[in-house]
């Protein structure tokens, strides 16, 4: 196996203008990254047929964080540097009186389990354009400070560095994803037991004697994953380094060192390495 890091140069969802897809196909980039949403399964079949007209390979992301900002007044809120913020699910906000607090409130679609967060953890909103620093967690309410301001809008994605929810991948999602026959299936996961379960589901879904054509790769999105990521990689086909999300958490020079160290470890055990640039 060559000691090469394969570059994933684009991410595409069905909601994006088809002109973007046309540009991707025309450019013949090495790997196209698709964010998988089960509800749009039929759409993905058509997308993949279009991409296969090019020489690009396909990486399909199976997400495990699906947290979004909830409904806000006027559907948006401007957050300024040093603003104090409470982040919480609507169901938790209903039980407290925050009228007299010097905090702005950001509702989220699902409760972020407080046991997974500590002081100084970071929360990224709208693909990292808005960034929060956690100060403390009390009664499922996350108290944070804005360290990079911007506009937060209803349904913006919310990414918590190092946080992988306890959500189990649904069997139907796994089988559906593998049936799309992409080159890679990317998993954000921290549990060896869950990875083994997924491999078993995939094996059971195949006819006797057939092998899984799609390669399973473990996705690295946060510094908190680095310490244990190789335990997962050993059971998978390789590692996918999400460079963009990691770059929100660490300077580029340090990130380059981390990527090289992980790539060397992967190549030493004949595992593939992918890295995204966007």
N, C-alpha and C positions, 0 to 999 in steps of 0.2 A: 504493500500500500504506500502511495506517495505521501510524504510529509507536507501536504498542502492544506491550507485553510480555505475552504470553499466560501465564496462571498454570496450572501443573500442580499440582493440589491433593491428589493421592492416589497411592499406589503399591499395587498389588495383585498377589498371587501366588495360584495355585490352592489353595495350602495354607491360606490364610486363610479363616476362617469365612465362609460365604455371607451371614450377616447383615450383615457389613461391606459386601459388594457391594450388598446391598439398600439400605443407607444411602447409598452412593455414588450409586446410580441415583436415589433419591428426592431427593437434594440438587441434582441437575442442575448439578454443578460444571463448570467450563469444559473441563478436560482431565483424563482419567483416565490414569494411568501404569501400564503392565503390564510386569513383569519377565518376559522371554521365556525359557522353558526348552523346548528342542526335544522332549524326552521327553514333555512334557505337551501336545503339539500339539493333539490332539483336544479336550482340556479347554478350550483357548483359543478354539476355534470356538464352544463353548457360552457362554463368558464374554462374548465380543464380541457375540453375539446378545442377551444380557441387557443389556449396557451400551447397545446401540443403541436400546433402548426409551426411553432418556433423551435429553436434548439434549447430553450430554457428548461431546466428541471423545476420541480414543484415541491415546496415545503408546505405542509398543512399544519397550522397551529391548532391544537386542542386546548382551549383555555381552562384555567381553574380559578381565576379571579374574574368575577363578572359583577363588579361594583360600579354603580353610576350615581351621579348626583341626583337627588330627588327634585321634586317640583319646588321651584322658588318663585317668589313674587316677581312679576315681570320676566320670569324665566331666566334671569341672570343676576349676578351680583359682582360688583367691582371690588376686588381685594387688593389692599395696599400693603406695602412692606411694613412689618411690625404689627399689623392688625392681629387682634386676638380672636381665635376661632374656636367654636365648638362643632365637632363633627360627630354626628349620631344618626341612627335610623329614626324615621318619623315616629315609630312606636315608642321609642325611649324619650324623645323630646316632649311627647304629650304628657309625660308624668312630672315635668319640672316647670318651674316658673323662671324664665330667663329674661323677663322684661326689664329687670333692674340691673342686669349684668352688662359689663363693658365688652361683650363678646358678639361677634357676628356668628350666625348659625348657618352651617352647611348640612342639609339633610342628605342622607345617602340611602340607596335602595335596599341595602341589606346591612345588618349589624356586623361591624368589624370586631371580631372577638378580642376583647381587651387583653386576654391572656397571651395573645400573640404580639403585643406591642409593649415597648418600653420607652422611657424618656430618651429623647434625641433620635428616635426613628423618624423617617421622612415619609410624607404623603405627597404624591404627585397627581395633579388634576389636569385634564385635557392634554394628555401626552406630555406631561412635564412642564407645560407652559406656566402653570401655577404650582408653587411648592410650599409645603408646610413642614414645620418642625414640631414634633410632639413634645409637649411639656409634661403632661400627666394624664392618667386615665382614672376616672371615677364613675362608678355605676354605669358602665357601658358608654359614658360620654368621653370623647377624646378632646382634650384641651390642647390647642396648638397655636403656634405663631407663624404668620406669613413671612417667609424668607425670600420669596420671589413673587411679586404681585402680578395681577392680571385679571382678566374677566373669567369668572366661573359661571357656567350655564347649565340649565337643566339637561340631564342625560349625558353630561361630560363623563368620560371614564375616570375612575379613581383607582390609583395604583399605590399600594403600600409596599415599600421596599422590604423584601425579606418575608412578606406575608403570603403564605399559600394556604388557602382556606381548607377546611376539612371536607369539602365537597368531594364526594366520590364521582369519578367519571361514570356516566350512565352507560350501561352495556350497549344500548342501541346507538349511542353517539360513537362509541369506539368502533363497532362493526360497520356503521355507516361511513365513518372516516376512512377505514381501511379499504372499503369497497370502492372508494373513489380512485384507488390505485395511483396515488401520487408517489413521488420518489421517496419522500420522507414524511413521517408523522412526528410532530414536535410536541412534547409533553412537559408542562410545568408541574413538577411533582417533587415531593421531599421524602416519600415513604417507599422503601424497598418492597414492602408487602403489597402495596397498591400496584407497583410496577409489575411484580410477578403475577398479580391478578389479571392485569391488562393483557399480558403476554398469553396467559392461559385462555382468556376469552377469545383472543385472536386465533389461537391454535385450534380451539374448538369450533370456530366459525368456518374453518376451511374443510374442503373435502379431503378424505383420507389420501395421504401421500403428497399433498401439495404443500408448498412452502410460501411464507408471507413474502411478497415481492417488495412491499413498502418497508423501509428501514425505520425503526423506532429510535428517536434521538431525544435526549434529555435537555430541556431548555434552562439556561442560566440567566436569571434576570436581576439578581441582587447579590450583594457582597455576603449576606448571611448564608447563602447557599454554597459558597466556595468551599468551605471546610469539608463538607460531606458529599459534594457533587460526584466525586469519582466513584463512590460506592454504588451510585446509580448508573454511571456510565459503563461500569464493568458488566452490568446486566443488560445494557442497551447496545445499539449499534454505533452510538457516537454522542457527541456533545454539540449543542447549538448555543452559541454565546450571543445573547441579545445586547449588542454593543451600545445601542442607543439608551436603553434603560439603565445599564450599568454606568454610562457616562454621566447620568444625572447624579450619581452617588459618589463618584471618585474622579480625581483629575485624570486626564488622558494619559499622562506619562505612567502613572501607577497602573492604570487599566491595561496599557500595552504590556506591562510586565506580568500582570495576572494572566492575561490571555496567552502569552507565550509559554508560561509555566504550565498552564492547563493543556495547551496544545501538545507540548512535549510529552506530558504524561499520557495523553490519549494516543498519540502516535506510537509510543513505546509498547502499547498493548493492542495495536492495530485497530484503533477506533477512529472513526471519521470526526472531523471538526468543521463546523460551519460557524460563520460570524456575520451578523447583519451590520450594515453601515447606516441604516436609517430607521 
